Amino acid sequence: MEISDELLCLFSADVSVDGDRYVVEVPRREIETGSVEPGDTYRVALISREEPDDSEESSSSTGAPPEPQPPVEINETRYVEIEDIGKQGDGIARVERGYVIIVPGAEVGERVKIEVTEVKSNFAVGEIIEETF
């Protein structure tokens, strides 16, 4: 399956009934990290939760799909372009699968060399080590 570079977030969710409509809940972490803003409109892709056949290894005892691993590691050096400013005033860069890297002190449009100092499941923090590249 091909995944767009424009992917902002990826999560599993149930579809629930709310009167005459159906609702897919977005996890709080996706709002808090700035990937998704309440009130904005997004394209949503639903992927079947097909049961793995017996030849495939299950990722857990519940059969739940594995959480995607962050595409960066602590102390990794990256060249990124700052695409946005977060609510706290920090620069926001996006890398593979829309994964967010927060870069304090960076401005929109800047291209900077960073060292990743912290990695979480849905975002990382990077420190500028070179202003422009």
C-alpha positions as CSV (number, residue, x, y, z in Angstrom):
1,M,0.0,0.0,0.0
2,E,1.3,3.4,-0.9
3,I,1.1,6.1,1.8
4,S,1.1,9.8,0.8
5,D,3.8,12.2,2.0
6,E,0.9,14.5,3.1
7,L,-0.1,12.0,5.9
8,L,-0.5,14.0,9.1
9,C,-1.2,11.1,11.5
10,L,-2.1,7.5,11.6
11,F,-4.1,5.8,14.4
12,S,-6.7,3.1,14.9
13,A,-10.2,4.1,15.9
14,D,-13.7,2.6,16.1
15,V,-16.6,4.0,14.1
16,S,-19.5,4.8,16.5
17,V,-23.2,5.7,15.9
18,D,-24.3,9.2,17.1
19,G,-28.0,9.6,16.1
20,D,-28.2,9.8,12.3
21,R,-24.4,10.0,11.8
22,Y,-21.3,7.9,12.3
23,V,-18.3,9.2,14.2
24,V,-14.5,8.4,14.1
25,E,-12.8,9.7,17.2
26,V,-9.4,11.4,16.8
27,P,-7.0,10.6,19.7
28,R,-6.2,13.6,22.0
29,R,-2.5,13.2,21.3
30,E,-3.1,14.1,17.6
31,I,-4.7,17.4,18.6
32,E,-2.1,18.2,21.4
33,T,0.9,17.6,19.0
34,G,-0.5,20.0,16.5
35,S,-1.0,17.4,13.7
36,V,-4.8,18.1,13.6
37,E,-6.7,21.2,14.5
38,P,-10.3,21.0,15.8
39,G,-12.7,22.7,13.3
40,D,-10.5,22.1,10.2
41,T,-11.5,19.7,7.4
42,Y,-9.3,16.7,6.6
43,R,-9.4,13.9,4.1
44,V,-9.9,10.6,5.9
45,A,-8.8,7.2,4.6
46,L,-10.2,4.1,6.2
47,I,-8.2,0.9,5.9
48,S,-9.8,-2.5,6.4
49,R,-8.9,-4.4,9.5
50,E,-8.5,-7.6,7.7
51,E,-7.6,-10.6,9.9
52,P,-4.1,-11.8,9.2
53,D,-3.9,-15.3,7.7
54,D,-2.3,-18.1,9.8
55,S,1.0,-17.7,8.1
56,E,1.4,-14.1,9.3
57,E,2.7,-13.4,12.8
58,S,0.4,-11.4,15.1
59,S,2.0,-8.3,16.6
60,S,0.4,-8.9,19.9
61,S,-1.9,-11.3,21.8
62,T,-4.9,-9.1,20.9
63,G,-4.1,-9.2,17.2
64,A,-4.0,-5.3,17.1
65,P,-1.8,-3.8,14.4
66,P,1.6,-2.6,15.6
67,E,2.0,1.1,16.2
68,P,4.2,2.6,13.6
69,Q,7.7,3.3,14.9
70,P,9.1,6.9,14.8
71,P,11.2,7.5,11.7
72,V,13.9,9.2,13.8
73,E,16.2,8.2,16.6
74,I,17.8,10.2,19.5
75,N,21.1,11.9,18.4
76,E,20.2,11.5,14.7
77,T,21.1,14.5,12.5
78,R,18.5,15.7,10.0
79,Y,18.1,18.5,7.5
80,V,14.5,19.8,7.7
81,E,12.4,22.7,6.5
82,I,10.2,24.5,9.0
83,E,6.6,24.3,7.7
84,D,4.7,25.8,10.6
85,I,4.8,27.4,14.0
86,G,3.3,25.5,17.0
87,K,1.1,27.0,19.7
88,Q,4.2,27.5,21.9
89,G,6.0,29.4,19.2
90,D,8.3,26.5,18.2
91,G,9.1,25.5,14.6
92,I,7.3,22.5,13.2
93,A,8.9,20.2,10.6
94,R,7.4,17.1,9.1
95,V,9.3,14.1,7.9
96,E,8.3,10.6,6.8
97,R,4.6,9.8,7.2
98,G,3.9,13.3,8.5
99,Y,5.9,12.6,11.7
100,V,6.3,16.0,13.5
101,I,9.7,17.3,14.7
102,I,9.4,20.3,17.0
103,V,12.4,22.7,16.6
104,P,12.6,25.5,19.2
105,G,13.9,28.8,17.9
106,A,13.1,28.1,14.2
107,E,11.0,30.2,11.9
108,V,8.6,29.2,9.1
109,G,10.5,28.7,5.8
110,E,13.9,28.1,7.5
111,R,15.9,25.1,6.4
112,V,18.0,23.9,9.3
113,K,20.3,21.1,10.3
114,I,19.1,19.6,13.6
115,E,20.0,16.9,16.1
116,V,17.1,14.9,17.5
117,T,17.2,15.2,21.3
118,E,13.9,13.6,22.2
119,V,11.7,11.0,20.5
120,K,8.1,10.1,21.4
121,S,5.6,7.9,19.5
122,N,4.0,10.8,17.7
123,F,6.6,13.6,17.7
124,A,10.2,14.4,18.3
125,V,12.2,17.4,19.4
126,G,15.3,18.6,17.6
127,E,18.0,21.2,18.4
128,I,19.3,23.4,15.7
129,I,23.0,22.7,15.0
130,E,23.3,24.7,11.7
131,E,21.1,27.6,10.8
132,T,20.9,27.3,7.0
133,F,21.9,24.6,4.6
